[in-house]
Amino acid sequence: MLQTPLIDVHRRAGAKLVEFAGWELPLHYGSQIEEHLAVRRAAGMFDTSHMLAVDVEGAGARAFLARALANNVERLRQPGKAMYSCLLREDGGILDDLIVHFVREDLYRVVVNAACADKDLAWLQSLGPERTVLSPRRDLAMIAVQGPAARERTWTALPGLRAASEALEPFFGVQAGAVFVSRTGYTGEDGFELLLPAAQAGEAWTRLAGAGVRPCGLGARDSLRLEAGMNLYGQDMDQTTTPLECGLGWTVDLDSGRNFIGRRALATQLPTRSLLGLVLLGRGGVLRARQRVLLAQGEGETTSGGFSPTLQTSIALARVPARTVPGDAAEVELRGKRLAARVVRPPFVRRGRVLV
């Protein structure tokens, strides 16, 4: 398995280590629920160094990304501004979801998922970028600090970042010395994602822990993103689904006339499925991925599911017939039983507030 620069820190902390996308990463450090609640109530941090930053640089960078991405990078004009987008095949199927930062006119930074990194790079190179160089930044580590107290505790631990990052608005980033600070995340809470030289990651992690930021693993990261209604590539979306079937239609720019890859397929598609949320009514089991969902409009299937520590019940994302609407009744088939559930519109929880 591949290892991040923080592997020795995780081992010394007694983390339960597991394989994820070919990487050895912490699942938890003791209690997944306590880690989850630490992020919702104060601050937690995740080793996300398995994700890959790719610098897209050159005079042709903007035109190249305008063709490669479904969202419109032409709207990125302020230094540091970030945008969420999908990388699509010609048929509209999703190759990956990513975040792209505008650094300057000839430089963008794209952050892609670990499981798709090599595939994404190969795909982007196959598009023949002109006057553009793609540079995978494997020299960088990444730490996500998330929660209502995340920014203050980051500045306590790493005071040199405060001056550059205090005025950052959500979905903006800035280079602060050797650290690229981005006010983004995957938990539904405020916070930072820090891209820093791999050799500095261990010290930064230790100082953050000393400032009261709780180390968290993949388990809490998954339950937090599920509560926040955020897609996970390989579960809620993949090459067989389009953004229009995953609640990501807002990331597709069909209005500008820009000829991006997948545009023609999406412009003519009438989706028959949509992605909505389910809240289990009562007890009797835990919702998981790939469970059959029965509705008045037809059948669907859960794509992600689990216990919600915030709601104290089980929740799921499910791909259901397009005519399904929030408030509809549903049944989920679980070990031969049918459990009652209510259809809701994600997110379930955002910035500590229950929204369903």
C-alpha positions, 0 to 999 in steps of 0.5 A: 500500500502507498503511505502518506508522509503522516503514516508514522504519526498515525501509528504512534497515535494507535490509529486503526489503519486500513486500505483505501484506494491503494493507500494505508490510512487511519479508519479511526483513532478510537471512537468514530462517533466521537471524532464525528461529533468533534468536527460538528462541535469544535474541530477535527483534522484528516490526513487527505494526502492521498488526494492529488493536487495537479498544477495546470500551467501555461498560456493555454491553461484556461482554454484547456480546462474550459474544454475539459471541465463541465463547470465554467472556469471562465467565471474564475477571475479572482485570485484563489477562487475555487470551483467544484466541477466534474470531469466527464466522458463524451457520453456524460458519464463522470470520470471524477469530481474535483475542485479547481483553484484559479491562481493566476491567468496561466496557473490553475490548481486542480485537486482530484480523488486518490482512486482516480488520480492516475486515470484523471492524469492519463485522461487529461493528457489524452486531450492534448493540452496545447501550451499547457503543462500538467504537473502532479504535486506529489511533493505536497501533503494535505491536511483538512481541518474542519469544524466551527472552531477549525480556523481559530485553532489552525491560527493558534497552531500555525500563527504564520497563516493568519494574516494571509488567510483570515479574510478568506471567504468560503471557496477561496484559497491563498498561498501563505508562505510554503502552505496553500490554505483553502477554505474548503472541505468535505464535511459540511462544516467550515474550515481549511484544507492545507496543502504543504510540503510533505516534510512539514506535515508531521510538525503541522499535525502535531501542532494542530493536535496541541491546539485542540484539533482532534485527529479523525479517520476515514470513518468520521469523514464518511459519516460527515460527508453523508450528513452533508449530502456530498457525493462519494465517487465510486458509490454515489456516482461513476462513469455510468452516471451523469451529473444530472442523475447525481444532484450535481446539475448545478455544476454543469454549464449548458448556458454559455455555449462552451463546447466542453466534453460531455456537453452534447450528451447532457444537452439532449438527455432527459434524466430518468433518475435522481439522487435524493436522501432517505431518513429511516423511520424507527429502528430495525437496521442501518441503511447501507449502500446497494439496498433496494428502495421501493416507492410509489413511482417505482424502484430505486437503490441506496448508494451510500448509507449509515448511522447519523450521529447528529440525527441519531438515526440511519440515513442514506443517499439513494438513486430513485425515479426522477418523479420522486419528491421530498416528503414521499414515503419509501421502504428499504429492503434490508435482510428480508424486511422492509423498513419505512423511510422518508424521502428528503432533499440533502443535505441532512446537516450543514454547519451544525444545523439539522435541515431535514 
